[in-house]
Amino acid sequence: MRITDIIAAKRDGLDIADQDISKIVLDYAAGDVPDYQMSAFLMACYIRGLSFAEVSAMTRAMIDSGGMLDLSGVSGVKVDKHSTGGVGDKTTLIVVPMLAVCGLKVPKMSGRGLGFTGGTLDKLESIPGFNTAIDPQAFAGQVEDIGAAIAGQSREIVPADKKIYALRDVTATVESIPLIAASIMSKKIACASDVVLLDVKVGSGAFARDIVQARELANTMIAIGANLGKTVGAVVTDMNQPLGCAVGNAIEVAEAIDALKGGGPDDLRRLCVELCAVMLVIAGRCESVSDSRSLAVSCLDSGEALRKFVEIVAAQGGDAGVVEDALLLPQARSRCDVTSLESGFVSEIACARIGAAASLLGAGRRYKEDAVDSAVGIIVKKKLGDRVEKGEVLAQLHVNDESNVSEASNMVSDAYRIGREVAISPLIHEIIRP
């Protein structure tokens, strides 16, 4: 089929044959399909959806667009933890060193910010000197030597996904379960980990707004992994408010360091412990979650995970001094408080609006070519269930460009609902084991 025929068929709700999905994906990766045609195809997929067969075909095509990461020289069990994206989610910075301390090997290929969600690479690159562009051989060598590495996709690994990932961000096609599943699983399989744990977010700050969608996304990715010989599990976690307090890049790194020191916000610490514990079980390191949870807590409280984080930062050229002096991280020029217009309890937070406000300040991207401002973001001062008085600070903006402060402030203010005390959703909704 011609490219226009493939687009038209999906526009009309028809199933696309494997070879035709492969054609449009591989031709786009090769530069033979322009952005505007791939944008049309992605919008058709977003509106019409994709069958499991189509999602599987797209995943295989993305993998086939490049090579597989060679981890044959890395000993031990190789694991990967991946979040579907949320607001304030800096768990990778904490969980990766925790898993490495526990004796697992963690070859972590991460992405950049997409839509209202932040990206691990953007966060790490706020550390002066930190290099996320490691060649595959050096990446594998670092994983073998110190147990972990965190880097971006090399040009050789699923290049089709890298191009499509950036395009989706600027064509309003981010929030699609089939496209999310194909994107995530193509990277996970190409990066050759033995075991993958998915942190599937659900709520107002997630792509999956309800538990049914979250389960569908989790089960789709688990099924893709099973078809391709991978052990994949999932934890469905709450994203009805930002995770932790910091939403941005440098300020999230500072919060992650606090957690690695044994402190940090309680919800962030609890989630990192649980993700580490579940991974240790499905990877065969521990027999029960209670045993693995104790091991995970010990990693943080002993300081071992912090020391491993320092090793990772130093190995990738970063200034490990940020661990002792947060002022070495980029700092915004000014602060702006967003205050409550009434008294009561925080009954609702439109979490995506917090992420969008941070992006508007410069922490995210409007266009795929945009750079992010590492210093800016939002510190959430009040979370669900907190008592707040009229005039009390709800959140603090970290600002460099004053031109968007008013709009961002209004977005944050509008994100909050103040009312009577409410029940709060559990942080962990469910665990889906392979």
N, C-alpha and C positions, 0 to 999 in steps of 0.2 A: 504493500500500500504506500501511496505517497504520504508525506508528512501531513498535508492538509486533510487527506482522507482519514488519517488516524485521529487527528484533532476533531474532525466532524463526527466520527463514529462515537468517540467518548462524549462529545457534546450532546449527542442524541441518546445517550444512555446505553450504548451497546458495549458488550465485552470485547476487549482488545486481545488479539492472539499474542502469545508469548513473543513470537518473532517481531511483531510490530512494536510492542513495548520496548524490546531490545533495540530495535532500529532507532526510535526517536531518542532514547536515552544515550546510546553510543554515538549517534550522529551529533547530538548536542555537545557531548563531551569532546568530540573531535573538532567542533567549531563549524560543522556543516548545517546546523539548525540554529537560526538566530534567536536571541532572547525573546522577541515578540511572539514567535511561534511556540516556544517552550512555555512562555507565560500563559498563552491561550490553552495549551494542553493541561497545565497545572490547574488552571481555573476550572476546566471541564472536569478534571479528577476531583477537585474540591467539591463541586456542586453535585456531580453524579455518583461519586464514590468509586471504589475499586473492589472487586471481588478478591477473595483470598488468593486465587490463582494469579490475578493481575498483580497483587502486592508482592507475591513471591517472585513473579517474573521481573518486576521492577527492581527488587532487591538483588536478584542474580545479575541483572544487567549493570547495576551500579558497581557490583563487585568486579564484573568482567571488564569494566572500563579502565581498570588499573591492575596492579599486582597485589599479591597477598604479602603482608608483613611476615618476614622470616624470623620466627622466634625459636627455631630448632636448636639454637645454641643456649637457650635459657633453660636452666634446670627447674624442677619443681612444678607446682600447680600454678598456672597463670590465670589470673582473675581480672575482671573488669566490672566496675560499678558505674551505672549510667542513670542520670536523672532525665526525665522527660521535660524538665524546664519549669522553673517557678520564680518567685520573687524573693530575693535574699538568700537563695540557695547556694551556699558555699561549702557544702558537705564534702565535695571531692578533695578540697584542700586539707581536710581533717581525716577522712576515711582512708585515703590512699596511704598515708604514712602509718596509720593504725594497722592496716592489713599487712603492710610490709614488715612491721615489727612482729606480727603474729606468724611470720614465716612463709607467707604467700608472695608470689611475684605479681607485680601490678604494672603491666604495660598500658598506661592510660592515655588514649587518644581523645582529646577534648575538642569542643567547638567554641565558637564566638557567640556573642549575644544575638538572639533571634526574637523579633517582635518585642514584647514587653519583658522578656526574660533576659537575665544576664548570662554571660559566657565565661567558662573557667579560664580560657586563654586570656581574655581581656583582664580578668582579675589578676592572674599571675604576672602579666606584663606590666602591671603597676609597680611591681617590685623592680627597682633599678637593676638593669643588666640581665634580667631573667630572659632566657632564650627558649622559646617554644618551638622553634624551627630546627629540630634535631634531625639529622639524616638517619634513615632506618637502622644502619649498622651501629651507629653511636647510641641510638635509642635502645636497641636490644642489649648492647654492652652495658649500659647503665642499669637496666633492669636486672641483669645477671649480677652486677657488682654490688649494688646497694638495695636491690629489691623493688625499685619503682622508678618510673619516669612519667612525666606529664607533658605532652606535646600536642601540637596540631597535626592534622593529616598532612603527610608528605604528598607531593604531587603525584606520586605513584599509587597512592592508596585511594580507592574510590573517587577519582577526580570528577566523575559525573555528579556524585552527591555534593561535592564541594561547590560546584557551580549552581546546582539546583537549590541547595541550602541557602545560598546568598540571594538567589532570585526570589524564592518564596518569601523572604523577609520583606521584600519591597513590592510584592504583588498581592498582598492580602490572602495568601494561600498557606499560611502557617498552620492554622487550626484544623488540620485534616488528619484523622486517625490513620488512614492508609499511608499518606505521605510521611507522617511522623514515623510510623513503624518501619517503612522501607528505608528511610534515611538512617535511623538508629541502627537497625540490624545489619545493614550493608557494612557499616563501619565496624560493628562488633565482630562480624564474621571475618572481614578482611584483616582485622588486627590480631586474629589467631589466638585469642584467649580461650582457655578450656572451659571456664565458667563465667557466666555473666549474671549480675544482679541488677535488675531494673528498679529504680525508684520512680514509681508512676504517681505523679501528683494529681490531686483532685480538689476542685473548689474554685473560688472566684479568681484566684491567681494562677490557674492552671489551664492547659488546653482542654483537659477533660473536666467539665463542670459538674458532673455527677458521678456517682459510684458505678453506674451502668457503663458509661463511656470509659471510665478508668479500667474496669475489668475487661472491656472489649479490647482496649489498647494493649493491656498486659497480656491477655491471652493470644492476641494476634502475634505479638512479638515472640512469645514463648513457642508458639506453633511454628513460626518461621525458623527459629533456632533449632527446634527439634528436627525439622525437615532437613536441616543442613548439619546435623550432628553435633550441636552445641547444647550444653547444659545451661538452661536459662531459668531463673526464678524471678519473682517480682514482689515488691512491698508497695502497697498502695498507701500513700501518706497525704496528710491534709495540707492544703494550700489555700485556706480561707483567710489567711493573714500572712504577712511576710514571715519567713523563717528567720529567727533571730531578730535583730533590730536594724542592722545595716543593709542598705540597698544601694549598690554602686559597685565600684571596683576596689580602689585602695581601702576604702572603709570596710569592705567585706573581708579583705585580707587581714586587716587589723583585728576584726572580730574573730576570724578563724584562728589567729594566733592566740587570742585570749582563751579560746576553747581548748587549744592544744596545751595550754598551760594549766588546764584543769578548771578554768572558769568559763566565761562566756554565758550567753543566754541559756536558760534551762532547756527550752525546746530544741535548740540546735544541738546541745550536748546529748540529749536523749535520743534524737534521731540518729546521730552519728554512731552512738553505741549500738543501737538496734540494727542499723545497716551492716555494721561490722560483724555483729553477732550472727545475723542470718547468713551472711556470706561464709563465715567460718564453718557453719553447719553444712551448707550445700556444697562447699568445696571439700568436705571431708576432714577438715582440721579439728573439729569438735563434734561430739556425739549429740549434745543437747544445746538448746538456746540458752538455758540457764548457765551452763559451763562457759559457753562462748561469750555471754554477756559479761561475766566476771572477768574474763580475759581482756575484753574490750575496755572495760572500765580501768583495769590495771594499766593498759597502754597509755591512757591519758594521765592518770594520777601519778604514775611513776616518772613522767617526763620523757619516756622513751619515744612516744609518737612525735613530740616536739623536736627531739634530737634528730629523728628520721626526716622530718620536714626540713630542718636546717641542712641536712645532707643533700636532699633533693634540690633545694634552692642553690646551694653552693655548686653542685655538680652541673647545674644548667646556667651557671654564670651570674646568678643573682646575688644581690647584696644581703647576706644572711643577717646583717646587723639590724634589719627591720624587726627581727624577733625581739630584740632588747630595746629598740628605739623606733616607735611607730612614726615619729616625725621624719624618718628617712623615706617614708612613703609620700607620694604626692599629696599636697595639702591644698584644699580650696581656699580662695581668698576671703570669702565671707560666709556668714551663717544667716539664715532667716528662719524664724520660728513660725509655725502654723499653729494657731491657738483655737481652742474650742469655743463655739458660740453659745453653748449651753452646758448645764450640769447634768450628770447622770452616769450611766455605765456605757462603755463601748459595746454596742450590740451587733455591729456589723462593720466590716472593712472591705470595700471593693478593692481587692488586692491588686488586680490588674491595673487599676488606676494609679496605684502607688508606683508600680513598675513603669508605667507610661510616663508618669511625672519625672521619675529619675532619668528616663531616656530623654525626655524633653530638655532636661538640664545639661545633657551631654554624655550621660553614662551609657547610652545605647545609640542605635543607628536609625536614621530615617532612610538613607540610601545605602546600597551595598558597598559603595566606595568610601563611606564616611569613616573617619577615625573617631574613637571615643575619647572622652576626657576622663582620665583615670582618677582625678581628685574629687569629682563631684558625686552627688548622690543624696540619699535621704536617711536620716536616723529616726526610726520609729520609736517614739517615747511612750505611747499608749497602745496596748493590744487588747484583744477581745476579753471582755469581762472586767477590765480595769475601771476603777472609779475615776471620774474626771470632773473637775470644777470649771465653770465658765471662765474663760481667759487662761486656762492652763494649757501648756504646750502639748500638742498631739504628736508633732513631728518637727524635726529640724532639717532644713535644706542646706546642703553644702554646695556653694555656688561660685562659679567663675564668671559666667556670662549673665549679667543682670537683666538682659532683655526678656528672658523667659521666666523670671521669678514669679511675676504676678499670676501668669497662667498655671505654672506648676503648683503654686500655693493653693490656687482655687481647686485644682485637680485633687490635691491631697485632702483639702477640707471637705470636698464633696464625697470623697471616698469613705469618710467616717459617718456612721449613724450612732447617735447618742440616744439611749433609751433606758429601759429597765434591764436589770441584770438578766443575762441569758445563759443557757447551757452552751458549752463549748464542745465542738467536735473533737473526737480523739485524734491524737497526732498520727497514730498508726491505725489505719482502717482494717487492713487485712494483709496476710502474707500468703502468696501463691507459690508453692514450692514445685520444682520440676517433677 
